[in-house]
Amino acid sequence: MRIIRKYRLILFGFGFSYLGNWVNLVALNLLVWHLTESPTAMASIFIVGPIARILTSFFAGSIIDRSNKQKLMIYSDIIRGILILLLPFTSSIWLIYGVLFLSNIASSFFGPSSTYYISKYVPDKDKQSFNAILGIFSSGSFLIGPALAGFIIALSDVSVAIWFNALTFFVCALAIFKLPVVDGRQDMHRQRLTWQMLKEDYGIVYAYIKKERAFAKVFLYFQGALMIAFALDSQEATFIKQNLQASDSLYGVMVSIAGIGAIIGGAMAARYAKRFSTRQYIIYGLLLTTICYTLFYLSPNVAMAIISFIALGICMSFCNAGYSTFYQLSVPSAIMGRFGSVSTMGVNMLQIVFTLALGMLADWLSLQLVCIVFGILAIFISLVLYVFMHSKSAYEGLKEEIV
């Protein structure tokens, strides 16, 4: 495919890094379990990341927008690689949490920087196809990574699997180093970070949101529906085990099937990127995604759940490709770092609130009932977005490339 050939270096770098992340997730879970044999310690792994990203978001955007993004991505990958290399040498769970905390801080700088680079490096006409293919690499890593981790651990041990993840960060840094420069200001003016500067930066982001009301509404509706969907993810395993009475092996198969659906969806999204608009990818992709989530929790048996999983993977590929393109086309590159950090902070808080609320309600009431109600709420928000993006204000307020 032309897009893959044209952007093979960045796709390889990011894709290899995604693969390493999934290998590391399996290895890290085993490392922590062997060290503590504590479910609480295992759960805490998934709390350290959001906490680090929320705290870093207060100032990361101000640094990103005043730095060379390509160099920032390289430094972030090198730092993460070094930190991951240290993990097998730690004998304390608190040291592991500390390493993960620092690694997630570096990730907070990599994410917005990579979005900026893609928005500059990939022309508008290729963005939707590129984002869909990048989604394929992400989904493929989700499928291959755990299996590769099991293979590496079977041949050696957990430490080697973790070091493999460190290697992927170094390889990604090298790939980014070899990419062309997209920002002519190689040595950008450095300014000391102050409270006054942060205050001004937040004012700039607020002024942009206030001015671009159509963009703000799409962002709010989309993220609201998606965060409810992500909260539903937290009860996926419980529903499969408790309500569908599936075995551990069958649960693993079902998760892999969802990944296959995502790969198929990514290929379809890339294939039809020129035929359908970004608006269509967003509204239909999000609506169908929320419907699939709800159908999954309505499933009376495993067969229905598997069908819902496949459809979910396909629909979410269109949804993600459309939204990534929308974001890259809409947010000015000059404030992309600051807006990305502020939005990340808000989205992570929203996700924590929805996840905790769903979990507590599921303990008090029926798990299936609560998940269905949350799914219907997500569908309703998706329909609100559908109506808005067909409105006159959306056509007037959004870029022509989107509508």
PADO-541219 format. One record per residue (C-alpha): residue in three letters; x, y negated, z; chain. Coordinates in steps of 0.25 Angstrom, whole numbers. Example, Ala and Ser with C-alpha at 12.3 -4.5 7.8 and 13.67 -1.06 7.14 Angstrom:
// PADO-541219
+------+-------+-------+-------+-------+
: resn :    c1 :    c2 :    c3 : chain :
+------+-------+-------+-------+-------+
:  ALA :    49 :    18 :    31 :     A :
:  SER :    55 :     4 :    29 :     A :
+------+-------+-------+-------+-------+
END
This chain:
// PADO-541219
+------+-------+-------+-------+-------+
: resn :    c1 :    c2 :    c3 : chain :
+------+-------+-------+-------+-------+
:  MET :     0 :     0 :     0 :     A :
:  ARG :     5 :   -14 :    -4 :     A :
:  ILE :     3 :   -20 :    10 :     A :
:  ILE :    11 :    -9 :    17 :     A :
:  ARG :    23 :   -10 :     7 :     A :
:  LYS :    22 :   -26 :     8 :     A :
:  TYR :    22 :   -26 :    23 :     A :
:  ARG :    29 :   -13 :    26 :     A :
:  LEU :    40 :   -19 :    36 :     A :
:  ILE :    30 :   -25 :    45 :     A :
:  LEU :    20 :   -14 :    45 :     A :
:  PHE :    31 :    -4 :    48 :     A :
:  GLY :    37 :   -12 :    59 :     A :
:  PHE :    23 :   -14 :    66 :     A :
:  GLY :    18 :     0 :    63 :     A :
:  PHE :    31 :     6 :    69 :     A :
:  SER :    29 :    -2 :    81 :     A :
:  TYR :    14 :     2 :    82 :     A :
:  LEU :    19 :    16 :    82 :     A :
:  GLY :    29 :    14 :    93 :     A :
:  ASN :    18 :     8 :   102 :     A :
:  TRP :     9 :    20 :   101 :     A :
:  VAL :    21 :    30 :   104 :     A :
:  ASN :    25 :    21 :   116 :     A :
:  LEU :    11 :    21 :   121 :     A :
:  VAL :    11 :    36 :   122 :     A :
:  ALA :    25 :    37 :   128 :     A :
:  LEU :    22 :    26 :   138 :     A :
:  ASN :     9 :    32 :   143 :     A :
:  LEU :    17 :    45 :   145 :     A :
:  LEU :    29 :    37 :   152 :     A :
:  VAL :    20 :    30 :   161 :     A :
:  TRP :    12 :    43 :   164 :     A :
:  HIS :    24 :    51 :   167 :     A :
:  LEU :    29 :    40 :   176 :     A :
:  THR :    17 :    37 :   184 :     A :
:  GLU :     6 :    48 :   181 :     A :
:  SER :    -4 :    36 :   184 :     A :
:  PRO :   -16 :    33 :   176 :     A :
:  THR :   -16 :    19 :   181 :     A :
:  ALA :    -1 :    17 :   177 :     A :
:  MET :    -5 :    22 :   163 :     A :
:  ALA :   -17 :    12 :   162 :     A :
:  SER :    -8 :     1 :   166 :     A :
:  ILE :     0 :     3 :   153 :     A :
:  PHE :   -11 :    -3 :   146 :     A :
:  ILE :   -13 :   -15 :   155 :     A :
:  VAL :     1 :   -20 :   155 :     A :
:  GLY :     0 :   -24 :   140 :     A :
:  PRO :   -12 :   -32 :   140 :     A :
:  ILE :    -7 :   -39 :   153 :     A :
:  ALA :     6 :   -43 :   147 :     A :
:  ARG :     0 :   -48 :   134 :     A :
:  ILE :   -10 :   -56 :   142 :     A :
:  LEU :     1 :   -63 :   150 :     A :
:  THR :    10 :   -65 :   138 :     A :
:  SER :    -1 :   -71 :   130 :     A :
:  PHE :    -1 :   -83 :   138 :     A :
:  PHE :    12 :   -88 :   132 :     A :
:  ALA :    16 :   -78 :   120 :     A :
:  GLY :     9 :   -86 :   109 :     A :
:  SER :    16 :   -99 :   112 :     A :
:  ILE :    29 :   -91 :   111 :     A :
:  ILE :    25 :   -84 :    98 :     A :
:  ASP :    20 :   -96 :    91 :     A :
:  ARG :    34 :  -103 :    94 :     A :
:  SER :    42 :   -91 :    90 :     A :
:  ASN :    46 :   -84 :    77 :     A :
:  LYS :    36 :   -72 :    77 :     A :
:  GLN :    45 :   -63 :    69 :     A :
:  LYS :    56 :   -64 :    79 :     A :
:  LEU :    46 :   -63 :    91 :     A :
:  MET :    41 :   -50 :    85 :     A :
:  ILE :    55 :   -44 :    84 :     A :
:  TYR :    59 :   -49 :    98 :     A :
:  SER :    46 :   -43 :   104 :     A :
:  ASP :    48 :   -29 :    97 :     A :
:  ILE :    63 :   -29 :   102 :     A :
:  ILE :    58 :   -32 :   116 :     A :
:  ARG :    47 :   -22 :   116 :     A :
:  GLY :    57 :   -11 :   110 :     A :
:  ILE :    67 :   -14 :   121 :     A :
:  LEU :    56 :   -14 :   132 :     A :
:  ILE :    50 :     0 :   127 :     A :
:  LEU :    64 :     6 :   127 :     A :
:  LEU :    65 :     3 :   142 :     A :
:  LEU :    52 :    10 :   145 :     A :
:  PRO :    58 :    25 :   146 :     A :
:  PHE :    68 :    19 :   156 :     A :
:  THR :    58 :    14 :   166 :     A :
:  SER :    54 :    22 :   178 :     A :
:  SER :    44 :    13 :   184 :     A :
:  ILE :    30 :    11 :   179 :     A :
:  TRP :    31 :    -4 :   182 :     A :
:  LEU :    43 :    -5 :   174 :     A :
:  ILE :    35 :     1 :   162 :     A :
:  TYR :    24 :    -9 :   164 :     A :
:  GLY :    35 :   -20 :   164 :     A :
:  VAL :    41 :   -15 :   151 :     A :
:  LEU :    27 :   -14 :   145 :     A :
:  PHE :    23 :   -28 :   150 :     A :
:  LEU :    35 :   -34 :   143 :     A :
:  SER :    33 :   -26 :   131 :     A :
:  ASN :    19 :   -31 :   130 :     A :
:  ILE :    24 :   -45 :   132 :     A :
:  ALA :    33 :   -43 :   119 :     A :
:  SER :    21 :   -38 :   112 :     A :
:  SER :    13 :   -50 :   115 :     A :
:  PHE :    23 :   -58 :   107 :     A :
:  PHE :    24 :   -48 :    96 :     A :
:  GLY :     9 :   -47 :    93 :     A :
:  PRO :     6 :   -62 :    89 :     A :
:  SER :    19 :   -63 :    82 :     A :
:  SER :    16 :   -51 :    73 :     A :
:  THR :     2 :   -57 :    70 :     A :
:  TYR :     9 :   -70 :    66 :     A :
:  TYR :    19 :   -63 :    57 :     A :
:  ILE :     9 :   -55 :    50 :     A :
:  SER :     0 :   -67 :    48 :     A :
:  LYS :    12 :   -74 :    41 :     A :
:  TYR :    19 :   -62 :    34 :     A :
:  VAL :     6 :   -55 :    28 :     A :
:  PRO :    -1 :   -64 :    18 :     A :
:  ASP :   -16 :   -66 :    20 :     A :
:  LYS :   -20 :   -57 :     9 :     A :
:  ASP :   -13 :   -45 :    15 :     A :
:  LYS :   -16 :   -47 :    30 :     A :
:  GLN :   -29 :   -39 :    30 :     A :
:  SER :   -22 :   -27 :    23 :     A :
:  PHE :    -9 :   -29 :    32 :     A :
:  ASN :   -17 :   -29 :    45 :     A :
:  ALA :   -25 :   -16 :    41 :     A :
:  ILE :   -12 :    -9 :    37 :     A :
:  LEU :    -5 :   -13 :    50 :     A :
:  GLY :   -17 :    -7 :    57 :     A :
:  ILE :   -15 :     6 :    50 :     A :
:  PHE :     0 :     6 :    56 :     A :
:  SER :    -6 :     3 :    70 :     A :
:  SER :   -16 :    14 :    69 :     A :
:  GLY :    -6 :    24 :    63 :     A :
:  SER :     3 :    21 :    74 :     A :
:  PHE :    -9 :    24 :    84 :     A :
:  LEU :   -10 :    38 :    77 :     A :
:  ILE :     5 :    41 :    76 :     A :
:  GLY :    11 :    35 :    88 :     A :
:  PRO :     5 :    44 :    99 :     A :
:  ALA :     8 :    56 :    91 :     A :
:  LEU :    22 :    51 :    88 :     A :
:  ALA :    24 :    48 :   103 :     A :
:  GLY :    20 :    62 :   106 :     A :
:  PHE :    30 :    68 :    96 :     A :
:  ILE :    41 :    59 :   101 :     A :
:  ILE :    38 :    63 :   116 :     A :
:  ALA :    37 :    78 :   113 :     A :
:  LEU :    51 :    78 :   106 :     A :
:  SER :    58 :    69 :   117 :     A :
:  ASP :    51 :    61 :   128 :     A :
:  VAL :    43 :    48 :   131 :     A :
:  SER :    55 :    39 :   131 :     A :
:  VAL :    58 :    42 :   116 :     A :
:  ALA :    44 :    38 :   112 :     A :
:  ILE :    45 :    25 :   120 :     A :
:  TRP :    58 :    22 :   113 :     A :
:  PHE :    52 :    25 :   100 :     A :
:  ASN :    42 :    14 :   103 :     A :
:  ALA :    54 :     5 :   106 :     A :
:  LEU :    60 :     8 :    93 :     A :
:  THR :    47 :     4 :    85 :     A :
:  PHE :    48 :   -10 :    91 :     A :
:  PHE :    63 :   -11 :    87 :     A :
:  VAL :    59 :    -6 :    73 :     A :
:  CYS :    47 :   -16 :    72 :     A :
:  ALA :    56 :   -27 :    76 :     A :
:  LEU :    66 :   -24 :    65 :     A :
:  ALA :    54 :   -23 :    55 :     A :
:  ILE :    50 :   -37 :    59 :     A :
:  PHE :    64 :   -42 :    58 :     A :
:  LYS :    64 :   -38 :    44 :     A :
:  LEU :    51 :   -45 :    40 :     A :
:  PRO :    52 :   -58 :    33 :     A :
:  VAL :    51 :   -71 :    41 :     A :
:  VAL :    37 :   -77 :    41 :     A :
:  ASP :    40 :   -90 :    49 :     A :
:  GLY :    50 :   -99 :    44 :     A :
:  ARG :    54 :  -104 :    57 :     A :
:  GLN :    64 :   -94 :    62 :     A :
:  ASP :    69 :  -102 :    73 :     A :
:  MET :    56 :  -108 :    79 :     A :
:  HIS :    57 :  -119 :    89 :     A :
:  ARG :    57 :  -113 :   103 :     A :
:  GLN :    49 :  -121 :   114 :     A :
:  ARG :    49 :  -118 :   129 :     A :
:  LEU :    36 :  -112 :   133 :     A :
:  THR :    28 :  -121 :   143 :     A :
:  TRP :    14 :  -122 :   149 :     A :
:  GLN :    12 :  -134 :   141 :     A :
:  MET :    15 :  -126 :   128 :     A :
:  LEU :     6 :  -115 :   132 :     A :
:  LYS :    -5 :  -124 :   135 :     A :
:  GLU :    -4 :  -131 :   121 :     A :
:  ASP :    -3 :  -117 :   114 :     A :
:  TYR :   -16 :  -113 :   121 :     A :
:  GLY :   -22 :  -126 :   117 :     A :
:  ILE :   -18 :  -123 :   102 :     A :
:  VAL :   -24 :  -109 :   103 :     A :
:  TYR :   -37 :  -115 :   109 :     A :
:  ALA :   -38 :  -126 :    98 :     A :
:  TYR :   -36 :  -116 :    87 :     A :
:  ILE :   -48 :  -107 :    93 :     A :
:  LYS :   -56 :  -119 :    95 :     A :
:  LYS :   -54 :  -124 :    80 :     A :
:  GLU :   -55 :  -110 :    74 :     A :
:  ARG :   -68 :  -106 :    80 :     A :
:  ALA :   -72 :   -96 :    69 :     A :
:  PHE :   -59 :   -89 :    71 :     A :
:  ALA :   -61 :   -89 :    87 :     A :
:  LYS :   -74 :   -83 :    86 :     A :
:  VAL :   -70 :   -71 :    77 :     A :
:  PHE :   -58 :   -69 :    86 :     A :
:  LEU :   -67 :   -69 :    98 :     A :
:  TYR :   -77 :   -60 :    93 :     A :
:  PHE :   -67 :   -50 :    87 :     A :
:  GLN :   -59 :   -49 :    99 :     A :
:  GLY :   -71 :   -48 :   108 :     A :
:  ALA :   -76 :   -36 :   100 :     A :
:  LEU :   -63 :   -30 :    99 :     A :
:  MET :   -59 :   -31 :   114 :     A :
:  ILE :   -72 :   -24 :   117 :     A :
:  ALA :   -68 :   -13 :   107 :     A :
:  PHE :   -54 :   -12 :   114 :     A :
:  ALA :   -61 :   -11 :   128 :     A :
:  LEU :   -69 :     1 :   122 :     A :
:  ASP :   -56 :     8 :   118 :     A :
:  SER :   -52 :     9 :   133 :     A :
:  GLN :   -64 :    18 :   135 :     A :
:  GLU :   -62 :    26 :   122 :     A :
:  ALA :   -54 :    38 :   129 :     A :
:  THR :   -64 :    38 :   141 :     A :
:  PHE :   -76 :    39 :   131 :     A :
:  ILE :   -70 :    50 :   123 :     A :
:  LYS :   -66 :    59 :   135 :     A :
:  GLN :   -78 :    56 :   144 :     A :
:  ASN :   -90 :    54 :   134 :     A :
:  LEU :   -85 :    63 :   122 :     A :
:  GLN :   -78 :    73 :   131 :     A :
:  ALA :   -66 :    73 :   121 :     A :
:  SER :   -53 :    80 :   124 :     A :
:  ASP :   -40 :    73 :   125 :     A :
:  SER :   -35 :    79 :   112 :     A :
:  LEU :   -48 :    75 :   105 :     A :
:  TYR :   -47 :    61 :   111 :     A :
:  GLY :   -33 :    60 :   104 :     A :
:  VAL :   -39 :    64 :    91 :     A :
:  MET :   -50 :    54 :    92 :     A :
:  VAL :   -40 :    43 :    94 :     A :
:  SER :   -31 :    47 :    83 :     A :
:  ILE :   -44 :    47 :    74 :     A :
:  ALA :   -46 :    33 :    77 :     A :
:  GLY :   -32 :    30 :    73 :     A :
:  ILE :   -35 :    37 :    60 :     A :
:  GLY :   -47 :    28 :    58 :     A :
:  ALA :   -39 :    16 :    60 :     A :
:  ILE :   -29 :    20 :    49 :     A :
:  ILE :   -40 :    23 :    39 :     A :
:  GLY :   -46 :    10 :    43 :     A :
:  GLY :   -33 :     2 :    42 :     A :
:  ALA :   -31 :     8 :    28 :     A :
:  MET :   -45 :     4 :    24 :     A :
:  ALA :   -43 :   -10 :    29 :     A :
:  ALA :   -30 :   -12 :    21 :     A :
:  ARG :   -37 :    -6 :     9 :     A :
:  TYR :   -49 :   -16 :     9 :     A :
:  ALA :   -42 :   -28 :    15 :     A :
:  LYS :   -43 :   -36 :     2 :     A :
:  ARG :   -58 :   -32 :     0 :     A :
:  PHE :   -63 :   -36 :    13 :     A :
:  SER :   -61 :   -49 :    21 :     A :
:  THR :   -55 :   -51 :    35 :     A :
:  ARG :   -69 :   -55 :    40 :     A :
:  GLN :   -75 :   -42 :    35 :     A :
:  TYR :   -64 :   -34 :    41 :     A :
:  ILE :   -66 :   -41 :    55 :     A :
:  ILE :   -81 :   -41 :    56 :     A :
:  TYR :   -84 :   -27 :    50 :     A :
:  GLY :   -72 :   -21 :    56 :     A :
:  LEU :   -75 :   -26 :    70 :     A :
:  LEU :   -90 :   -23 :    69 :     A :
:  LEU :   -87 :    -9 :    65 :     A :
:  THR :   -76 :    -7 :    75 :     A :
:  THR :   -85 :   -11 :    87 :     A :
:  ILE :   -96 :    -2 :    81 :     A :
:  CYS :   -86 :    10 :    80 :     A :
:  TYR :   -82 :     8 :    95 :     A :
:  THR :   -97 :     8 :    99 :     A :
:  LEU :  -100 :    21 :    91 :     A :
:  PHE :   -88 :    27 :    97 :     A :
:  TYR :   -94 :    25 :   111 :     A :
:  LEU :  -107 :    30 :   106 :     A :
:  SER :  -101 :    43 :   101 :     A :
:  PRO :  -109 :    55 :   106 :     A :
:  ASN :   -97 :    64 :   102 :     A :
:  VAL :   -83 :    65 :    98 :     A :
:  ALA :   -86 :    66 :    83 :     A :
:  MET :   -94 :    52 :    83 :     A :
:  ALA :   -82 :    46 :    91 :     A :
:  ILE :   -72 :    51 :    81 :     A :
:  ILE :   -80 :    45 :    70 :     A :
:  SER :   -81 :    32 :    78 :     A :
:  PHE :   -66 :    32 :    80 :     A :
:  ILE :   -63 :    33 :    65 :     A :
:  ALA :   -72 :    22 :    62 :     A :
:  LEU :   -67 :    13 :    73 :     A :
:  GLY :   -53 :    15 :    68 :     A :
:  ILE :   -57 :    11 :    54 :     A :
:  CYS :   -65 :    -1 :    58 :     A :
:  MET :   -55 :    -6 :    67 :     A :
:  SER :   -44 :    -6 :    56 :     A :
:  PHE :   -53 :   -16 :    48 :     A :
:  CYS :   -56 :   -24 :    61 :     A :
:  ASN :   -41 :   -26 :    65 :     A :
:  ALA :   -36 :   -29 :    51 :     A :
:  GLY :   -47 :   -39 :    49 :     A :
:  TYR :   -44 :   -46 :    62 :     A :
:  SER :   -29 :   -46 :    61 :     A :
:  THR :   -31 :   -53 :    47 :     A :
:  PHE :   -41 :   -63 :    53 :     A :
:  TYR :   -31 :   -66 :    64 :     A :
:  GLN :   -19 :   -68 :    55 :     A :
:  LEU :   -27 :   -77 :    46 :     A :
:  SER :   -34 :   -85 :    56 :     A :
:  VAL :   -24 :   -89 :    67 :     A :
:  PRO :   -13 :   -99 :    63 :     A :
:  SER :     1 :   -93 :    63 :     A :
:  ALA :     5 :  -105 :    72 :     A :
:  ILE :    -3 :  -101 :    84 :     A :
:  MET :    -4 :   -86 :    81 :     A :
:  GLY :     5 :   -83 :    93 :     A :
:  ARG :    -3 :   -92 :   103 :     A :
:  PHE :   -17 :   -87 :    98 :     A :
:  GLY :   -12 :   -73 :    98 :     A :
:  SER :    -7 :   -73 :   112 :     A :
:  VAL :   -20 :   -81 :   117 :     A :
:  SER :   -29 :   -71 :   110 :     A :
:  THR :   -21 :   -59 :   115 :     A :
:  MET :   -23 :   -64 :   129 :     A :
:  GLY :   -38 :   -66 :   128 :     A :
:  VAL :   -40 :   -53 :   120 :     A :
:  ASN :   -32 :   -45 :   131 :     A :
:  MET :   -40 :   -51 :   142 :     A :
:  LEU :   -53 :   -48 :   134 :     A :
:  GLN :   -49 :   -33 :   132 :     A :
:  ILE :   -46 :   -31 :   147 :     A :
:  VAL :   -59 :   -37 :   151 :     A :
:  PHE :   -67 :   -29 :   141 :     A :
:  THR :   -59 :   -16 :   144 :     A :
:  LEU :   -61 :   -18 :   159 :     A :
:  ALA :   -76 :   -21 :   158 :     A :
:  LEU :   -78 :    -9 :   149 :     A :
:  GLY :   -71 :     0 :   159 :     A :
:  MET :   -78 :    -5 :   171 :     A :
:  LEU :   -92 :    -4 :   165 :     A :
:  ALA :   -89 :    10 :   159 :     A :
:  ASP :   -86 :    14 :   174 :     A :
:  TRP :   -99 :     9 :   179 :     A :
:  LEU :  -108 :    13 :   167 :     A :
:  SER :  -107 :    23 :   156 :     A :
:  LEU :   -94 :    22 :   148 :     A :
:  GLN :  -101 :    25 :   134 :     A :
:  LEU :  -112 :    15 :   137 :     A :
:  VAL :  -102 :     4 :   141 :     A :
:  CYS :   -93 :     6 :   129 :     A :
:  ILE :  -106 :     6 :   120 :     A :
:  VAL :  -110 :    -7 :   126 :     A :
:  PHE :   -96 :   -13 :   124 :     A :
:  GLY :   -96 :    -8 :   109 :     A :
:  ILE :  -109 :   -14 :   106 :     A :
:  LEU :  -104 :   -27 :   112 :     A :
:  ALA :   -92 :   -26 :   103 :     A :
:  ILE :  -101 :   -24 :    91 :     A :
:  PHE :  -110 :   -36 :    95 :     A :
:  ILE :   -97 :   -45 :    95 :     A :
:  SER :   -93 :   -39 :    82 :     A :
:  LEU :  -107 :   -43 :    76 :     A :
:  VAL :  -105 :   -57 :    81 :     A :
:  LEU :   -92 :   -58 :    74 :     A :
:  TYR :   -98 :   -52 :    61 :     A :
:  VAL :  -109 :   -63 :    62 :     A :
:  PHE :   -99 :   -74 :    65 :     A :
:  MET :   -89 :   -70 :    53 :     A :
:  HIS :  -101 :   -71 :    44 :     A :
:  SER :  -105 :   -85 :    49 :     A :
:  LYS :  -102 :   -98 :    42 :     A :
:  SER :   -93 :  -103 :    53 :     A :
:  ALA :   -84 :   -91 :    51 :     A :
:  TYR :   -83 :   -93 :    36 :     A :
:  GLU :   -80 :  -108 :    39 :     A :
:  GLY :   -70 :  -105 :    50 :     A :
:  LEU :   -62 :   -93 :    46 :     A :
:  LYS :   -52 :   -92 :    35 :     A :
:  GLU :   -56 :   -88 :    21 :     A :
:  GLU :   -47 :   -76 :    21 :     A :
:  ILE :   -55 :   -71 :    33 :     A :
:  VAL :   -70 :   -73 :    28 :     A :
+------+-------+-------+-------+-------+
END
